[in-house]
Structures are given as C-alpha cells and as structure tokens.
C-alpha cells in the first residue's frame, strides 16, 4: 500500500502539483521554452523563472486546443516533475490523482495510463476532471451537503460549464465555449500591434499586461463613452510601462497622477484604454470576434435547463468559478448580474469565487484523497492494470451517470 498521494492538476498552460500533505501546490508552466538572449538553454517548466529576459520567448506546448497531443514534450516535463528531488517522494510509492479535459479522447486516456503505470510505475492512479475535484472542495467549503454543483472552468484553451451531481459529471449538461486565456492574450496582442507597437512575438509580456490591466465591466457602453473623453476625464485609460529587462524587470502601471505628464523613462509605454474591458468581454460575447457561441451566463442557463427540472434550483444556488480567467476583476459580479437577470425569479442564485480559483481543483484532490477507502473506490492500482488492462480503467473512470427524475 502506497504511503503518499500526489495530486497533479494537468493544465494546458500551468500544472498544479503537490503531495496531499502540502499546504499549497507548486505551479509549474506546462511547456518547454527558449529565450532570444539564451538560445542554447532550454527551460523546463518553472526553470523559466531563471531567465533574465522574457522578450521574444518561444514556447513548445504539449497541449493544443485543450488536448494533450505532443507526448515527447509532455514526457520531458513528467521527467522533470516526477523526479524524486522535485517531488520529494518515490513515484512507485505514491498514488496519483491526475486531471483530464472534458470529453477527453480515448487514445489520449489510454496513452496517459500506459505511460504513468508502465514508465513511471505509480502505485495507483485516479483519472478525474477538474470539475469533479472542484465539487469535492465545494462540498468541504459548504456547511450543508451540496449534491449539485455547477462548475464554470475558464482556463487556457476553453471555458467549460460543467454540472456535477454527487461527484459525477452530468455529460448532457456540459457546455464548451471556445474562448480561454490564450485567445484573450492573442486578441490583445493583435489590437496593440495594430494600434501602437508590434508585440505579436511578446506573448509572455502581453499575458502580464492582460493580467495587470484588464477587467470585466458591468456597464460596457458607459465605459466605452468614458474612454473617448480627453485627458483626466478619461478615468479608465492606463499607461503600462513595458519591461526592458535592464532597469525595469517587470512591467507595471503608471500612477494616475503621472499619466498625463511627460514620461522620461527608457522603457516603452503602452496606453491601455478600451482594450482593458473589450478583450475580456469576449468571454461574455464571443460573437464580437465571430465565434457563434453563447457567452458564459447564457451557457450556464442552457446547461441547467437541459437537466431534470427538480435539479434547476440546486444548480442555480451553487455556481462555482474556477480557472485563471475568473481572477479578472469584476468577473464574479458580471456572471452573477447576468445570471440573475436570466434565471427564474423564484430561484436563488449564488455565484461563488474561491480565494484562489487556479488551485481550487488541486485542493479538491486533497479532499478526495482523505475519503475512506480512497484507493479501492476511486483508483486503479498497478496490479489491477496489469491483470485487467485498460478495461478496468474505462470501467472505473468513464462510467456515465443516469438520473431518472
């Protein structure tokens, strides 16, 4: 019997990895990168932070469009993360809880299980979605036992609306919006390159600009009018000082008082105006970019209405926001306001934003691992895999839930 349990929230952009005894996971970029000023050096995962100049950073990501497709790159990252010096435990003496995307392809599941069991020799594996882990953490956070939980997972590649009932995903109600953090950053790069500076090669820096400056508005037209005003009447515009990696190591926002004075620094300036809120607006109106899909609030309503009627009030009353995009200021308030206007008036609407929505699913994994008979109920052991092959994994991890109401 393994004495340790490791939780890996395997993301398209960041991994959240740690043992269940850890207070917080380590956040490790899930890509291999190279920098212009250090062409010969390759950075694996969080080795990137050793780099001194992030301009023109080149990425190789194992995930494309939300699914794991480049196994050579992912193996190298696994080698880095599952090393005893990094993980602090022997993988052969550890159970592993690992997340997967919604509607993951069978070939990817099988390849992942084969690698984890046969190459890394984990004692047992629990393959599960981030939404299910978030529901475990939500169950712990609430004083009463919530069987129904609607998880809005807005990550790097997609935004998923996932209803979870008693720890199982109700696949009929899952909705996917093809807008995530990657699309927002790329759209911001294109706007800035067209209006001000050529930044198409500066993905890392522009991602920081997005995180520092962008917000979700509840009054789109009013804010748009403010951005057209002159000088100090425009309270939305911000000057962002770009890093030059000599004097300025990380970009920052100039103070409002200094904004309209002459800039004497050596770094370049970006004037962030209506881009601050028009870029995140794509999460709520994808049609602005020609993506003919519903925004997040409409998708939530559509997901709930596809489920049995007695469940509706329970899902409206327990909406959980996870993923990096939910950290944008105003996100929770916008989802609540729009959802409240669409939901039936007799239903209570509650939209919960955790303290750290990025690591929320990882913490759910630590809650799951504490369940009685965790390995027997939720994991496939290496011995079971060797005896029964992939069929035991399909039976344990991919069985659907049918609800008759």
C-alpha positions, 0 to 999 in steps of 0.5 A: 500500500502506497504511503503518499498521494500526489495530486497533479492538476494537468493544465494546458498552460500551468500544472498544479502539483503537490503531495496531499500533505502540502499546504499549497501546490507548486505551479509549474508552466506546462511547456518547454521554452527558449529565450532570444538572449539564451538560445542554447538553454532550454527551460523546463517548466518553472526553470523559466523563472531563471531567465533574465529576459522574457522578450521574444520567448518561444514556447513548445506546448504539449497541449493544443486546443485543450488536448494533450497531443505532443507526448515527447514534450509532455514526457520531458516535463513528467521527467522533470516533475516526477523526479524524486528531488522535485517531488520529494517522494518515490513515484512507485510509492505514491498514488496519483490523482491526475486531471483530464479535459472534458470529453477527453479522447480515448487514445489520449486516456489510454496513452496517459495510463500506459505511460504513468503505470508502465514508465513511471510505475505509480502505485495507483492512479485516479483519472478525474476532471477538474470539475469533479475535484472542484465539487469535492472542495465545494462540498468541504467549503459548504456547511450543508451537503451540496449534491449539485454543483455547477462548475464554470472552468475558464482556463487556457484553451476553453471555458467549460460549464460543467454540472456535477451531481454527487461527484459525477459529471452530468455529460448532457449538461456540459457546455464548451465555449471556445474562448480561454486565456490564450485567445484573450492574450492573442486578441490583445496582442493583435489590437496593440500591434495594430494600434501602437507597437508590434508585440505579436512575438511578446506573448509572455509580456502581453499575458502580464499586461492582460493580467495587470490591466484588464477587467470585466465591466458591468456597464460596457457602453458607459465605459466605452463613452468614458474612454473617448473623453480627453485627458483626466476625464478619461478615468479608465485609460492606463499607461503600462510601462513595458519591461526592458529587462535592464532597469525595469524587470517587470512591467507595471502601471503608471500612477494616475497622477503621472499619466498625463505628464511627460514620461522620461523613462527608457522603457516603452509605454503602452496606453491601455484604454478600451482594450482593458474591458473589450478583450475580456468581454469576449468571454461574455460575447464571443460573437464580437470576434465571430465565434457563434457561441453563447457567452458564459451566463447564457451557457450556464442557463442552457446547461441547467435547463437541459437537466431534470427540472427538480435539479434547476434550483440546486444548480442555480444556488451553487455556481462555482468559478474556477480557472485563471480567467475568473481572477479578472476583476469584476468577473464574479459580479458580471456572471452573477448580474447576468445570471440573475437577470436570466434565471427564474425569479423564484430561484436563488442564485449564488455565484461563488469565487474561491480565494484562489480559483487556479488551485481550487481543483488541486485542493479538491484532490486533497479532499478526495484523497482523505475519503475512506477507502480512497484507493479501492473506490476511486483508483486503479492500482498497478496490479489491477492494470496489469491483470485487467488492462485498460478495461478496468480503467474505462470501467472505473473512470468513464462510467456515465451517470443516469438520473431518472427524475 
